[in-house]
Amino acid sequence: MAYFEIATVGDNCIDRFGGAGRFSLVGGNAVNVAVQLSRLERSVAYFGAVGADNDGRRILRELARNGVQTRFVRVVQGITAYTEIELDKTGDRKFVFEEFGVVRDYRPLAEDVENLCLARHVHIGWLNDGGALRRELRNRNVSVSQDISVNAEARNREVAGLDIAFGSNNGPQEEALRFGADLVQAGARLAVITRGDAGSLATDGQNVVLIGATPIEAVDTTGAGDAFIAGFLDARLKSLPLAQCLEAGRKVATAACLHIGGFPQEALSPQ
């Protein structure tokens, strides 16, 4: 019997926000999705690596505080990943610098994979493994999704065998539709595309569902896409129709835009 219902795998980081009042928060796609799913009362475990430093200990504390299981997190010598972020007046963020630290070399071990295969669903964030975990989970009939928008290298962006490929495209609707269709053509069973203030869409190659965004004055859009993924996955695991899954994603993402960071937490000033 699995220790958890859903697992997230891959990136974590400390988001360092610049400007006059510098501060930092815990983030990363896999961490944000895990926390948001836990806030939706899902049983979640996070698989990844943190450094044996204060930042690594901080990430573990935040995960535990939010009810995410950390028994599978690997603590290794080295630097915990961090990202330098600047916000504009609309709440949109610009990534100035990324240090992947010990996350760069993280790969799930054989025993990790065995545990992942017990999950009802596995979500992969940024993972520098050339698709190895995706292929292993596919071969073992594990339901798996991945956010390819956070993976820059082509070898980590392949989607063949994914149950859900999440991506982002803020271009015209026709461009976003082509992007979704291309992901399905490349082997994803379902493509879900977030489009910023233009909304989102989902396609399985035959059906297309589009919804708009909720008009708000965003405080910070950092982690909004990750929150959307959590809301979508929660609804999808309830076997809700695609339109309701998109609406669920929109609801969680909208809430995430009303606070700083990927999920509610205490901001820390630089030491």
Number of C-alpha atoms within 10 A of each C-alpha: 7 11 14 19 16 26 28 29 29 24 28 30 25 21 23 23 24 14 10 6 8 13 16 21 26 29 27 26 27 26 30 28 32 32 31 28 27 21 16 13 11 18 18 25 28 28 26 22 27 28 20 16 14 12 19 23 14 15 22 20 15 18 20 15 12 17 19 26 22 17 11 16 17 18 17 16 13 14 18 26 24 22 22 16 19 17 17 11 9 11 18 15 15 13 13 12 12 14 15 17 19 22 25 17 11 20 19 21 10 9 10 13 15 12 16 26 19 17 22 15 20 25 26 23 26 24 27 21 16 14 16 14 20 24 16 14 19 16 10 9 11 19 19 24 26 28 25 21 17 18 16 11 11 9 11 18 20 20 25 18 22 26 22 25 29 27 22 20 18 15 12 10 16 9 12 21 20 11 18 28 20 14 26 25 16 14 17 24 19 22 28 29 27 26 21 16 12 18 19 26 23 25 22 19 16 7 9 16 15 18 17 15 17 14 10 11 11 17 18 21 22 26 23 27 30 29 30 28 33 27 24 27 23 22 19 17 12 10 11 14 11 20 16 16 23 29 22 23 26 26 17 22 27 22 15 26 24 18 17 21 25 28 26 15 14 13 16 12 12 9 4
